[in-house]
Amino acid sequence: MDKLIEFIDQINAVAWGPPMLLLLTGTGLFLSLGLRFIPQRNLVYGFKMLWKGRKSTEKGDISPFNALMTALSATIGTGNIAGVATAIYFGGPGAMFWMWVIALVGMATKFTEAVLAVHFREVDDKGRYVGGPMYYIKNGLGSNWKWLGIVFATFGMFAGFGIGNTIQSNSVAEVLKTTFSIPTLATGSVIAVLTALILVGGIKRIGEVAGKLVPFMALFYVGGGLIVLVLNADKIPDAFSLIFYHAFNPTAAGGGFLGATVWAAMRYGIARGIFSNEAGLGSAPIAHATAQTDNPIRQGTVAMLGTFLDTIVVCSITGLVILVTGAWQSGENGASLSAFAFSQTLGVAGQYIVSIGIAIFAFTTIIGWSFYSEKCAQFLFGERSNLPFRLLWIVAIPIGTYPGMDLASLWLVADTLNALMAIPNLIALLLLSPVVFKLTRDYFGNPRLVHQVG
């Protein structure tokens, strides 16, 4: 077993090494240039489409709003709290700058993913809309490329059990045990039951729950963070100075901080940013393919909001709280660093905000990723796999909370599978980019389409 983990670790070092970070960043930049920065320039338009599409009656299974909330339910998670803290711990304050950079170019990536997902989606035998990388690879690149879709679906199916299931249930169980002394297996069992009740209703139930829970959880956590920032408003300019200075200069050791190079700031900022917003991984377009819309560009403008909200808003709140409170030099890491930062200003209430935030974020990630992985399994094995897959998903939840679970190995495997998911998706995005460029030009060049309600 140790040799297997060592082998996976070697794969991970390559999978998340400089070539992958360059590929992810380069793809986002290439798409941004090819789209003439239309996604970034139409942020306000995206919010208008999100609002107008709340009660869409066009073809699809769930509203564009609920499609975004489903995608956000999977992306806003432990990465926004623990991931940001880890990036700052290893990369210094400059990591925040590179997290913002990857988010801005990632908006074009997420836009492209959603456009292709809706444009090449299918209707299964039960009349439900299905789509995502495996379908736009098969339908967009042709039958000779179907093997690449199978590769994506295989990695996506297995990745979900790590990053979207056992790791999340473990995070909830540990934080509730630490904060409220609730036994881990009890937490795992309750999460399994709640998840089962939601999964019975399929994507419509998932969308309804996400549409209500995601806005609440985001406002709860962001609200707490804004209170900390308001109470430390005089330190915010210094925090931004730290971010911009150390994005291009090494961070000297100080307090409990060991120092970081410029490469470390880039590496951890980009990697944790991608881990948080999932732009380029190919997961979110699976949800956006179900949206009730007749125009893929409109859904693309809605989808790109996910990257903006996840990283530019939520991750920035976490990072700024850590910097303005000086907690980044405390020697703490991960979720403990975020909790320490909040508690510096809000006391025990700060600990509760982070603990409850992690619990809700992780739970919504479980239900969001359940749909992603299920659709990957359906692509591989057909609709008959849906029920067995859901049962396996529910059973795996409490396993993640079992005492003695090797969480480090779980993270390693899941992180590696995420990188392997991204490769076939990025290849498809680059090869199909001319399709997206043309659809986008035609749409924004037609005033009637631009002003259509949807």
MILOMAR-884524 format. One record per residue (C-alpha): residue number from 1; residue in three letters; chain; x, y, z. Coordinates in Angstrom, 1 decimal, padded with zeros to 4 digits. Layout:
BEGIN
NODE_NUM_ala_A_X_Y_Z
...
end
This chain:
BEGIN
NODE_1_met_A_000.0_000.0_000.0
NODE_2_asp_A_002.8_002.4_000.9
NODE_3_lys_A_004.4_001.8_-002.5
NODE_4_leu_A_001.1_002.5_-004.2
NODE_5_ile_A_000.7_005.8_-002.4
NODE_6_glu_A_004.3_006.7_-003.2
NODE_7_phe_A_003.6_006.0_-006.9
NODE_8_ile_A_000.5_008.2_-006.8
NODE_9_asp_A_002.5_010.9_-005.1
NODE_10_gln_A_004.9_010.8_-008.1
NODE_11_ile_A_002.1_011.1_-010.5
NODE_12_asn_A_000.6_014.0_-008.5
NODE_13_ala_A_003.9_015.8_-008.7
NODE_14_val_A_003.8_015.6_-012.4
NODE_15_ala_A_000.1_016.1_-012.8
NODE_16_trp_A_000.1_019.3_-010.7
NODE_17_gly_A_003.6_020.4_-011.8
NODE_18_pro_A_004.5_023.5_-013.9
NODE_19_pro_A_003.3_022.0_-017.2
NODE_20_met_A_-000.3_021.5_-015.8
NODE_21_leu_A_-000.4_024.9_-014.2
NODE_22_leu_A_000.9_026.4_-017.5
NODE_23_leu_A_-001.7_024.4_-019.5
NODE_24_leu_A_-004.6_025.6_-017.3
NODE_25_thr_A_-003.5_029.2_-017.2
NODE_26_gly_A_-002.5_029.2_-020.9
NODE_27_thr_A_-005.9_027.7_-021.9
NODE_28_gly_A_-007.7_030.4_-020.0
NODE_29_leu_A_-005.6_033.1_-021.5
NODE_30_phe_A_-006.0_031.7_-025.0
NODE_31_leu_A_-009.8_031.5_-024.6
NODE_32_ser_A_-009.9_035.1_-023.2
NODE_33_leu_A_-008.0_036.4_-026.1
NODE_34_gly_A_-010.0_034.4_-028.7
NODE_35_leu_A_-013.2_035.7_-027.0
NODE_36_arg_A_-011.8_039.2_-026.9
NODE_37_phe_A_-012.4_039.2_-023.1
NODE_38_ile_A_-016.1_039.2_-023.7
NODE_39_pro_A_-016.8_037.1_-020.5
NODE_40_gln_A_-014.8_039.5_-018.3
NODE_41_arg_A_-016.4_042.5_-020.0
NODE_42_asn_A_-019.9_041.2_-019.6
NODE_43_leu_A_-019.9_040.5_-015.9
NODE_44_val_A_-023.0_042.7_-015.3
NODE_45_tyr_A_-024.7_041.1_-018.3
NODE_46_gly_A_-024.2_037.7_-016.7
NODE_47_phe_A_-025.9_038.8_-013.5
NODE_48_lys_A_-028.8_040.1_-015.6
NODE_49_met_A_-029.1_036.8_-017.4
NODE_50_leu_A_-029.0_035.0_-014.0
NODE_51_trp_A_-031.8_037.1_-012.7
NODE_52_lys_A_-034.0_036.9_-015.8
NODE_53_gly_A_-033.5_033.1_-016.1
NODE_54_arg_A_-034.8_032.3_-012.6
NODE_55_lys_A_-038.1_031.1_-014.0
NODE_56_ser_A_-037.1_030.1_-017.5
NODE_57_thr_A_-039.6_027.9_-019.5
NODE_58_glu_A_-037.1_027.0_-022.2
NODE_59_lys_A_-035.8_023.4_-022.9
NODE_60_gly_A_-034.0_021.9_-020.0
NODE_61_asp_A_-034.5_020.4_-016.5
NODE_62_ile_A_-033.7_023.2_-014.1
NODE_63_ser_A_-033.6_027.0_-014.3
NODE_64_pro_A_-030.3_028.7_-015.2
NODE_65_phe_A_-030.2_030.1_-011.7
NODE_66_asn_A_-030.4_026.6_-010.1
NODE_67_ala_A_-027.9_025.3_-012.6
NODE_68_leu_A_-025.4_027.9_-011.3
NODE_69_met_A_-026.3_027.2_-007.7
NODE_70_thr_A_-025.8_023.4_-008.3
NODE_71_ala_A_-022.4_024.2_-009.8
NODE_72_leu_A_-021.5_026.5_-006.9
NODE_73_ser_A_-022.7_023.9_-004.4
NODE_74_ala_A_-019.9_021.7_-005.6
NODE_75_thr_A_-017.2_024.4_-006.1
NODE_76_ile_A_-017.8_026.5_-002.9
NODE_77_gly_A_-016.4_024.2_-000.3
NODE_78_thr_A_-013.4_023.5_001.9
NODE_79_gly_A_-011.1_025.0_-000.8
NODE_80_asn_A_-012.6_028.5_000.0
NODE_81_ile_A_-011.6_028.2_003.6
NODE_82_ala_A_-008.9_025.6_004.0
NODE_83_gly_A_-007.5_025.9_000.5
NODE_84_val_A_-007.0_029.7_000.6
NODE_85_ala_A_-005.3_029.3_004.0
NODE_86_thr_A_-003.0_026.6_002.7
NODE_87_ala_A_-002.1_028.8_-000.3
NODE_88_ile_A_-001.1_031.7_002.0
NODE_89_tyr_A_000.7_029.4_004.4
NODE_90_phe_A_003.0_027.9_001.7
NODE_91_gly_A_003.0_030.7_-000.8
NODE_92_gly_A_002.7_033.9_001.3
NODE_93_pro_A_000.4_036.8_000.8
NODE_94_gly_A_001.4_037.0_-002.9
NODE_95_ala_A_-000.5_033.7_-003.5
NODE_96_met_A_-003.7_035.8_-003.4
NODE_97_phe_A_-002.7_037.8_-006.5
NODE_98_trp_A_-002.1_034.7_-008.6
NODE_99_met_A_-005.4_033.2_-007.3
NODE_100_trp_A_-007.1_036.3_-008.7
NODE_101_val_A_-005.2_036.0_-012.0
NODE_102_ile_A_-006.3_032.4_-012.5
NODE_103_ala_A_-009.9_033.3_-011.6
NODE_104_leu_A_-010.0_036.1_-014.2
NODE_105_val_A_-008.8_034.0_-017.1
NODE_106_gly_A_-010.8_031.1_-015.6
NODE_107_met_A_-014.0_033.0_-016.3
NODE_108_ala_A_-013.3_032.5_-020.0
NODE_109_thr_A_-012.6_028.8_-019.4
NODE_110_lys_A_-015.9_028.3_-017.5
NODE_111_phe_A_-017.8_030.3_-020.1
NODE_112_thr_A_-016.4_028.1_-022.8
NODE_113_glu_A_-017.2_024.9_-020.9
NODE_114_ala_A_-020.8_025.9_-020.4
NODE_115_val_A_-021.4_027.0_-024.0
NODE_116_leu_A_-020.1_023.7_-025.3
NODE_117_ala_A_-022.1_021.7_-022.6
NODE_118_val_A_-025.4_023.3_-023.7
NODE_119_his_A_-024.5_023.3_-027.5
NODE_120_phe_A_-023.6_019.6_-027.6
NODE_121_arg_A_-026.0_018.2_-024.8
NODE_122_glu_A_-028.3_015.2_-025.3
NODE_123_val_A_-031.6_014.0_-024.0
NODE_124_asp_A_-031.5_010.5_-022.4
NODE_125_asp_A_-034.1_007.8_-022.7
NODE_126_lys_A_-036.0_009.3_-019.7
NODE_127_gly_A_-036.2_012.8_-021.3
NODE_128_arg_A_-033.5_014.3_-019.0
NODE_129_tyr_A_-030.8_016.6_-020.4
NODE_130_val_A_-027.2_015.3_-020.0
NODE_131_gly_A_-024.0_017.0_-021.1
NODE_132_gly_A_-020.5_017.9_-020.1
NODE_133_pro_A_-017.0_017.2_-021.4
NODE_134_met_A_-017.7_013.6_-022.3
NODE_135_tyr_A_-020.6_014.7_-024.5
NODE_136_tyr_A_-019.0_017.7_-026.2
NODE_137_ile_A_-016.0_015.5_-026.9
NODE_138_lys_A_-018.2_012.8_-028.4
NODE_139_asn_A_-020.6_015.1_-030.3
NODE_140_gly_A_-018.2_017.9_-031.1
NODE_141_leu_A_-015.0_016.1_-032.0
NODE_142_gly_A_-016.6_013.0_-033.5
NODE_143_ser_A_-016.7_009.3_-032.8
NODE_144_asn_A_-012.9_008.9_-033.2
NODE_145_trp_A_-012.5_011.0_-030.1
NODE_146_lys_A_-015.0_009.2_-028.0
NODE_147_trp_A_-012.2_007.4_-026.1
NODE_148_leu_A_-011.1_010.8_-024.7
NODE_149_gly_A_-014.6_011.3_-023.4
NODE_150_ile_A_-014.4_007.8_-021.8
NODE_151_val_A_-011.1_008.8_-020.1
NODE_152_phe_A_-012.7_012.0_-018.7
NODE_153_ala_A_-015.8_010.1_-017.4
NODE_154_thr_A_-013.7_007.4_-015.8
NODE_155_phe_A_-011.5_009.9_-013.9
NODE_156_gly_A_-014.6_012.0_-013.1
NODE_157_met_A_-016.5_009.1_-011.7
NODE_158_phe_A_-013.7_008.0_-009.3
NODE_159_ala_A_-012.6_011.5_-008.4
NODE_160_gly_A_-016.1_012.2_-007.0
NODE_161_phe_A_-015.7_009.6_-004.3
NODE_162_gly_A_-012.7_011.4_-003.0
NODE_163_ile_A_-012.9_015.1_-003.5
NODE_164_gly_A_-016.7_015.2_-003.5
NODE_165_asn_A_-017.6_012.6_-000.9
NODE_166_thr_A_-015.3_011.0_001.7
NODE_167_ile_A_-013.0_014.1_002.0
NODE_168_gln_A_-016.0_016.3_002.5
NODE_169_ser_A_-017.8_014.1_005.0
NODE_170_asn_A_-014.5_013.8_006.9
NODE_171_ser_A_-014.1_017.6_007.0
NODE_172_val_A_-017.7_018.1_008.4
NODE_173_ala_A_-017.2_015.3_010.9
NODE_174_glu_A_-013.9_016.6_012.2
NODE_175_val_A_-015.0_020.2_012.5
NODE_176_leu_A_-018.2_019.3_014.3
NODE_177_lys_A_-016.3_017.0_016.6
NODE_178_thr_A_-013.8_019.7_017.5
NODE_179_thr_A_-016.4_022.5_017.9
NODE_180_phe_A_-019.4_020.7_019.3
NODE_181_ser_A_-018.0_017.3_020.4
NODE_182_ile_A_-020.3_015.3_018.0
NODE_183_pro_A_-019.1_011.8_017.3
NODE_184_thr_A_-017.7_011.5_013.7
NODE_185_leu_A_-019.7_008.4_012.7
NODE_186_ala_A_-022.9_010.1_013.9
NODE_187_thr_A_-022.2_013.0_011.7
NODE_188_gly_A_-021.4_010.7_008.8
NODE_189_ser_A_-024.7_008.8_009.3
NODE_190_val_A_-026.8_011.9_009.4
NODE_191_ile_A_-025.2_013.3_006.2
NODE_192_ala_A_-025.8_010.0_004.5
NODE_193_val_A_-029.5_010.1_005.3
NODE_194_leu_A_-029.9_013.8_004.3
NODE_195_thr_A_-028.1_013.1_001.0
NODE_196_ala_A_-030.2_010.1_000.3
NODE_197_leu_A_-033.4_012.1_000.7
NODE_198_ile_A_-032.1_014.7_-001.8
NODE_199_leu_A_-030.7_012.2_-004.4
NODE_200_val_A_-034.1_010.5_-004.6
NODE_201_gly_A_-035.4_013.6_-006.5
NODE_202_gly_A_-032.5_013.7_-009.0
NODE_203_ile_A_-031.2_016.9_-010.6
NODE_204_lys_A_-034.5_018.8_-009.9
NODE_205_arg_A_-034.3_018.1_-006.2
NODE_206_ile_A_-030.5_018.9_-006.1
NODE_207_gly_A_-031.2_022.1_-008.0
NODE_208_glu_A_-034.0_023.2_-005.6
NODE_209_val_A_-031.9_022.5_-002.5
NODE_210_ala_A_-028.8_024.2_-004.0
NODE_211_gly_A_-030.9_027.2_-005.0
NODE_212_lys_A_-031.9_027.8_-001.4
NODE_213_leu_A_-028.9_026.6_000.5
NODE_214_val_A_-026.0_028.0_-001.5
NODE_215_pro_A_-027.1_031.7_-001.3
NODE_216_phe_A_-027.7_031.3_002.5
NODE_217_met_A_-024.3_029.7_003.2
NODE_218_ala_A_-022.4_032.2_001.1
NODE_219_leu_A_-024.1_035.2_002.8
NODE_220_phe_A_-023.5_033.6_006.2
NODE_221_tyr_A_-019.8_033.1_005.7
NODE_222_val_A_-019.2_036.2_003.6
NODE_223_gly_A_-021.2_038.3_006.1
NODE_224_gly_A_-019.0_037.1_008.9
NODE_225_gly_A_-015.9_037.9_006.9
NODE_226_leu_A_-017.1_041.4_006.0
NODE_227_ile_A_-017.7_042.1_009.7
NODE_228_val_A_-014.0_041.2_010.4
NODE_229_leu_A_-012.8_043.4_007.6
NODE_230_val_A_-015.0_046.4_008.7
NODE_231_leu_A_-013.6_046.1_012.2
NODE_232_asn_A_-010.0_046.0_010.7
NODE_233_ala_A_-010.7_048.5_007.9
NODE_234_asp_A_-007.5_050.5_008.6
NODE_235_lys_A_-005.4_047.4_007.9
NODE_236_ile_A_-006.9_046.6_004.5
NODE_237_pro_A_-004.6_048.8_002.5
NODE_238_asp_A_-001.6_047.2_004.1
NODE_239_ala_A_-003.1_043.7_003.2
NODE_240_phe_A_-003.3_044.7_-000.5
NODE_241_ser_A_000.2_046.0_-000.4
NODE_242_leu_A_001.4_042.7_001.0
NODE_243_ile_A_-000.4_040.8_-001.7
NODE_244_phe_A_000.9_042.9_-004.7
NODE_245_tyr_A_004.4_043.2_-003.4
NODE_246_his_A_004.9_039.5_-002.5
NODE_247_ala_A_003.4_038.4_-005.8
NODE_248_phe_A_006.7_039.4_-007.4
NODE_249_asn_A_009.1_039.3_-004.5
NODE_250_pro_A_010.0_036.5_-002.0
NODE_251_thr_A_008.3_036.6_001.4
NODE_252_ala_A_010.8_036.7_004.3
NODE_253_ala_A_010.3_034.4_007.3
NODE_254_gly_A_008.5_036.1_010.2
NODE_255_gly_A_006.6_035.0_013.3
NODE_256_gly_A_005.3_031.5_012.5
NODE_257_phe_A_005.8_031.9_008.8
NODE_258_leu_A_008.7_030.2_007.2
NODE_259_gly_A_009.0_032.4_004.1
NODE_260_ala_A_008.1_031.7_000.4
NODE_261_thr_A_009.6_032.3_-003.0
NODE_262_val_A_007.8_034.0_-005.9
NODE_263_trp_A_007.4_030.5_-007.6
NODE_264_ala_A_005.7_029.2_-004.4
NODE_265_ala_A_003.3_032.2_-004.5
NODE_266_met_A_002.5_031.4_-008.1
NODE_267_arg_A_002.2_027.7_-007.7
NODE_268_tyr_A_000.0_027.6_-004.6
NODE_269_gly_A_-002.1_030.6_-005.7
NODE_270_ile_A_-002.9_029.1_-009.1
NODE_271_ala_A_-003.3_025.5_-007.9
NODE_272_arg_A_-005.5_026.4_-004.9
NODE_273_gly_A_-007.5_028.8_-007.1
NODE_274_ile_A_-008.2_026.1_-009.7
NODE_275_phe_A_-009.0_023.6_-006.9
NODE_276_ser_A_-011.5_026.1_-005.5
NODE_277_asn_A_-013.3_027.3_-008.7
NODE_278_glu_A_-012.7_024.2_-010.8
NODE_279_ala_A_-012.4_026.2_-014.0
NODE_280_gly_A_-010.9_023.8_-016.6
NODE_281_leu_A_-011.6_020.6_-014.6
NODE_282_gly_A_-014.8_019.9_-016.5
NODE_283_ser_A_-017.1_019.4_-013.6
NODE_284_ala_A_-019.4_022.5_-013.7
NODE_285_pro_A_-020.5_022.1_-017.3
NODE_286_ile_A_-022.2_018.8_-016.3
NODE_287_ala_A_-024.6_020.9_-014.2
NODE_288_his_A_-025.0_023.8_-016.7
NODE_289_ala_A_-026.0_021.3_-019.5
NODE_290_thr_A_-029.3_020.7_-017.6
NODE_291_ala_A_-030.2_024.4_-017.7
NODE_292_gln_A_-033.5_025.6_-019.2
NODE_293_thr_A_-032.2_027.6_-022.1
NODE_294_asp_A_-032.3_027.6_-025.8
NODE_295_asn_A_-029.1_029.6_-026.2
NODE_296_pro_A_-025.7_028.3_-025.0
NODE_297_ile_A_-024.1_031.7_-024.9
NODE_298_arg_A_-026.6_033.0_-022.3
NODE_299_gln_A_-025.8_030.0_-020.1
NODE_300_gly_A_-022.1_030.7_-020.6
NODE_301_thr_A_-022.5_034.2_-019.2
NODE_302_val_A_-024.3_032.7_-016.2
NODE_303_ala_A_-021.7_030.0_-015.7
NODE_304_met_A_-018.7_032.4_-015.6
NODE_305_leu_A_-020.3_034.0_-012.6
NODE_306_gly_A_-019.4_030.8_-010.7
NODE_307_thr_A_-015.6_031.5_-011.0
NODE_308_phe_A_-016.1_035.2_-010.1
NODE_309_leu_A_-018.2_034.5_-007.0
NODE_310_asp_A_-016.1_031.6_-005.8
NODE_311_thr_A_-012.7_033.1_-006.1
NODE_312_ile_A_-012.9_036.9_-006.5
NODE_313_val_A_-015.5_037.1_-003.7
NODE_314_val_A_-015.5_034.2_-001.3
NODE_315_cys_A_-011.8_033.3_-001.5
NODE_316_ser_A_-010.8_036.9_-001.3
NODE_317_ile_A_-012.8_037.3_001.9
NODE_318_thr_A_-011.0_034.4_003.5
NODE_319_gly_A_-007.6_035.7_002.4
NODE_320_leu_A_-008.1_039.3_003.5
NODE_321_val_A_-009.3_038.2_006.9
NODE_322_ile_A_-006.2_036.1_007.3
NODE_323_leu_A_-003.9_039.0_006.3
NODE_324_val_A_-005.6_041.9_008.2
NODE_325_thr_A_-005.7_040.0_011.5
NODE_326_gly_A_-002.0_039.0_011.1
NODE_327_ala_A_-003.0_035.3_011.5
NODE_328_trp_A_-000.9_034.4_008.5
NODE_329_gln_A_002.2_034.6_010.7
NODE_330_ser_A_000.7_032.5_013.4
NODE_331_gly_A_002.1_029.1_012.2
NODE_332_glu_A_-001.4_027.7_011.8
NODE_333_asn_A_-002.4_026.1_008.5
NODE_334_gly_A_-005.5_025.0_006.7
NODE_335_ala_A_-008.9_025.4_008.2
NODE_336_ser_A_-007.3_026.0_011.6
NODE_337_leu_A_-005.6_029.1_010.2
NODE_338_ser_A_-008.9_030.5_008.9
NODE_339_ala_A_-010.6_029.8_012.2
NODE_340_phe_A_-007.8_031.4_014.1
NODE_341_ala_A_-008.0_034.5_011.9
NODE_342_phe_A_-011.8_034.9_012.4
NODE_343_ser_A_-011.5_034.3_016.2
NODE_344_gln_A_-008.9_037.1_016.5
NODE_345_thr_A_-011.6_039.6_015.9
NODE_346_leu_A_-014.9_037.8_016.7
NODE_347_gly_A_-013.7_035.5_019.4
NODE_348_val_A_-015.6_032.2_019.8
NODE_349_ala_A_-018.2_033.4_017.3
NODE_350_gly_A_-015.5_033.5_014.6
NODE_351_gln_A_-014.7_029.8_015.3
NODE_352_tyr_A_-018.4_029.0_014.9
NODE_353_ile_A_-018.6_030.9_011.6
NODE_354_val_A_-015.8_028.9_010.1
NODE_355_ser_A_-017.0_025.6_011.6
NODE_356_ile_A_-020.5_026.0_010.4
NODE_357_gly_A_-019.3_027.4_007.1
NODE_358_ile_A_-017.1_024.3_006.5
NODE_359_ala_A_-020.0_022.0_007.5
NODE_360_ile_A_-022.5_023.6_005.1
NODE_361_phe_A_-020.0_024.1_002.3
NODE_362_ala_A_-018.9_020.5_002.5
NODE_363_phe_A_-022.4_019.1_002.6
NODE_364_thr_A_-023.4_021.0_-000.6
NODE_365_thr_A_-020.3_019.8_-002.3
NODE_366_ile_A_-021.4_016.2_-001.5
NODE_367_ile_A_-024.7_016.7_-003.2
NODE_368_gly_A_-023.3_018.7_-006.2
NODE_369_trp_A_-020.5_016.2_-006.9
NODE_370_ser_A_-022.9_013.3_-006.6
NODE_371_phe_A_-024.6_014.5_-009.8
NODE_372_tyr_A_-021.3_015.1_-011.6
NODE_373_ser_A_-020.0_011.6_-010.9
NODE_374_glu_A_-023.4_010.0_-011.5
NODE_375_lys_A_-023.5_011.5_-015.0
NODE_376_cys_A_-020.0_010.2_-015.7
NODE_377_ala_A_-021.1_006.7_-014.7
NODE_378_gln_A_-024.2_007.0_-016.9
NODE_379_phe_A_-022.0_008.0_-019.8
NODE_380_leu_A_-019.9_004.8_-019.2
NODE_381_phe_A_-022.6_002.3_-018.2
NODE_382_gly_A_-025.9_003.7_-019.2
NODE_383_glu_A_-028.9_004.8_-017.2
NODE_384_arg_A_-029.1_001.5_-015.4
NODE_385_ser_A_-026.1_002.6_-013.4
NODE_386_asn_A_-027.9_005.6_-011.8
NODE_387_leu_A_-029.5_003.8_-008.8
NODE_388_pro_A_-026.5_001.5_-008.0
NODE_389_phe_A_-024.3_004.5_-008.2
NODE_390_arg_A_-026.5_006.6_-005.8
NODE_391_leu_A_-026.4_003.7_-003.3
NODE_392_leu_A_-022.6_003.5_-003.4
NODE_393_trp_A_-022.4_007.2_-003.0
NODE_394_ile_A_-024.5_007.2_000.1
NODE_395_val_A_-022.6_004.2_001.6
NODE_396_ala_A_-019.3_006.0_001.0
NODE_397_ile_A_-020.2_009.1_003.0
NODE_398_pro_A_-019.9_007.6_006.6
NODE_399_ile_A_-016.8_005.6_005.5
NODE_400_gly_A_-015.1_009.0_005.2
NODE_401_thr_A_-015.8_009.7_008.8
NODE_402_tyr_A_-014.5_006.4_010.1
NODE_403_pro_A_-011.8_007.0_012.9
NODE_404_gly_A_-008.3_006.4_011.6
NODE_405_met_A_-009.2_007.2_008.0
NODE_406_asp_A_-006.0_008.2_006.2
NODE_407_leu_A_-007.1_011.6_005.1
NODE_408_ala_A_-003.7_012.6_003.6
NODE_409_ser_A_-003.8_009.6_001.2
NODE_410_leu_A_-007.4_010.4_000.3
NODE_411_trp_A_-006.5_014.0_-000.6
NODE_412_leu_A_-003.5_012.8_-002.6
NODE_413_val_A_-005.6_010.4_-004.7
NODE_414_ala_A_-008.4_012.9_-005.2
NODE_415_asp_A_-006.1_015.7_-006.1
NODE_416_thr_A_-004.4_013.5_-008.7
NODE_417_leu_A_-007.7_012.4_-010.2
NODE_418_asn_A_-008.8_016.0_-010.5
NODE_419_ala_A_-005.7_016.8_-012.5
NODE_420_leu_A_-006.2_013.8_-014.8
NODE_421_met_A_-009.8_014.9_-015.3
NODE_422_ala_A_-008.6_018.3_-016.5
NODE_423_ile_A_-006.3_017.0_-019.3
NODE_424_pro_A_-009.0_015.6_-021.7
NODE_425_asn_A_-011.3_018.5_-020.9
NODE_426_leu_A_-008.6_021.1_-021.8
NODE_427_ile_A_-007.8_019.3_-025.0
NODE_428_ala_A_-011.4_019.4_-026.0
NODE_429_leu_A_-011.7_023.1_-025.1
NODE_430_leu_A_-008.8_024.0_-027.3
NODE_431_leu_A_-009.9_021.9_-030.2
NODE_432_leu_A_-013.5_023.2_-030.0
NODE_433_ser_A_-012.7_026.8_-029.3
NODE_434_pro_A_-013.5_027.9_-032.9
NODE_435_val_A_-017.1_026.8_-032.3
NODE_436_val_A_-017.3_028.9_-029.2
NODE_437_phe_A_-015.7_031.9_-030.8
NODE_438_lys_A_-018.2_031.8_-033.7
NODE_439_leu_A_-021.3_031.3_-031.5
NODE_440_thr_A_-020.1_034.2_-029.2
NODE_441_arg_A_-019.5_036.6_-032.1
NODE_442_asp_A_-022.9_035.7_-033.7
NODE_443_tyr_A_-024.7_036.2_-030.4
NODE_444_phe_A_-023.2_039.5_-029.3
NODE_445_gly_A_-023.3_040.8_-032.8
NODE_446_asn_A_-027.1_040.4_-032.8
NODE_447_pro_A_-028.9_043.0_-030.6
NODE_448_arg_A_-032.1_041.0_-030.7
NODE_449_leu_A_-030.4_038.0_-029.1
NODE_450_val_A_-028.5_040.1_-026.5
NODE_451_his_A_-031.7_041.7_-025.2
NODE_452_gln_A_-033.8_038.6_-025.3
NODE_453_val_A_-035.1_037.6_-021.9
NODE_454_gly_A_-034.6_033.8_-022.1
end
